[in-house]
Amino acid sequence: MMLIPCPWCGPRNQVEFTYGGDATVERPADDAPMEAWFAYVYLRDNPRGPHDEWWLHSAGCRSWFAVRRDTRTHDILASAPVGEPLGERAP
């Protein structure tokens, strides 16, 4: 079981959450070339180590937030509401 720290509800079981994707990927401008859109939609890295992700507390407060998770160990290193920096904030 993995405990994910919701910034509003505190640590909860992973079954309450839905993974939202890579929080480091930036959406291209609407008028960006097709190659930029192709890369945005289809090309993803498979990072090893600390990585920023989007999560939704779907069975709780229904809020989106960012999580920094170590992909090797699944340790949660930080969490923060959308728009706030993750920094080294403790979960």
Secondary structure, DSSP 4 states (H G I P E B T S, - for coil): --EEEETTTEEEEGGG-EEEEETT--PPPTT--HHHHHHHHH------SEEEEEEE-TTTT--EEEEEEETTT--EEEEEETTS--TT---
